[in-house]
Amino acid sequence: MTDQAAPALTPAAELRGSARWQQGIRRLFRIVSFVEVVTWIGMLTAMVFKYFINGNAMGVTIFGWAHGLTWLAYLVITTLTAFTFRWKIWVWLTGCVGSGLPFLTWPFEYWMMKSGRLNLK
């Protein structure tokens, strides 16, 4: 019988495997998914005001920036979440493509929760 130490995990594997990291990523993914929906609502409402009610473009400017930043944050956090929870590439692509259509980030997040793809491993 030989006493061999277990191979050390790489820093990325250690970080990905910690329960604290997984909880944080899951919480951040859920928050950003919800905020993405809220910014869609704000941007579409501002567009209605701009094009149909009073022609004021200030709301579109404000919510356009907010939505753009939130969308980029969503893509980053979806990629981190896919890496952390080891999603298949088609699941990650579904999340990224769905972010381009209004209100699909929240149903995608719900599907990930219900299918167990956001469970701690």
Secondary structure, DSSP 8 states (H G I E B T S, - for coil): ----------HHHHHHH-HHHHHHHHHHHHHHHHHHHHHHHHHHHHHHIIIIIS---HHHHHHHHHHHHHHHHHHHHHHHHHHHTT--HHHHHHHHHHTTSTT-HHHHHHHHHHTTTTS--
